């Protein structure tokens, strides 16, 4: 079983840190599935756009999330980070 759509990661190379706009990110990756914010020491307040894709294989669930940072003041692309985890599912007794 699969939930979500894998983001088109091959398009990340089109984005340039501090040059690409939020509209450029949206054009390259589509609308995010979720949003949040983070305050980083060197960059200040950043919006975080979340692109999630989950797969269930037997009793193992794989979560893959692409987190894209967009500077809140300038609305410029700040980079990305991957988050991934695998969890063995079991029965609750």
Residue pairs with C-beta under 8 A, 6 or more apart in sequence:
1 55
1 56
2 53
2 54
2 55
2 56
3 53
3 54
3 55
3 56
4 33
4 51
4 52
4 53
4 54
5 53
6 53
6 64
7 29
7 30
7 51
7 53
7 66
8 28
8 29
8 30
9 66
11 28
11 29
12 28
12 29
12 80
14 20
14 24
14 28
15 24
15 25
15 28
15 77
16 77
17 76
17 77
17 78
17 79
18 71
18 74
18 76
18 77
18 78
19 76
19 77
20 28
20 76
20 77
21 75
21 76
21 77
22 70
22 75
22 76
22 77
24 77
25 49
25 68
25 70
25 77
29 49
29 51
29 66
29 68
30 51
32 49
32 50
32 51
32 68
33 50
33 51
33 52
34 49
34 50
34 52
35 47
35 48
35 49
35 50
36 47
36 48
36 50
37 45
37 46
37 47
37 48
37 72
38 45
38 46
38 48
38 69
39 45
39 46
40 46
43 69
43 71
43 78
44 71
44 72
44 73
45 71
45 72
45 73
46 69
46 70
46 71
46 72
46 78
47 69
47 70
47 71
47 72
48 67
48 68
48 69
48 70
49 67
49 68
49 69
49 70
50 65
50 66
50 67
50 68
51 65
51 66
51 68
52 63
52 64
52 65
52 66
53 63
53 64
53 65
54 61
54 62
54 63
54 64
55 61
55 62
55 64
56 62
56 89
59 88
59 89
59 90
60 86
60 87
60 88
60 89
61 86
61 87
61 89
62 84
62 85
62 86
63 83
63 84
63 85
63 86
63 87
64 82
64 83
64 84
65 82
65 83
65 84
66 80
66 81
66 82
66 83
67 80
67 81
67 82
67 83
68 77
68 79
68 80
69 77
69 78
69 79
69 80
69 81
70 76
70 77
70 78
71 77
71 78
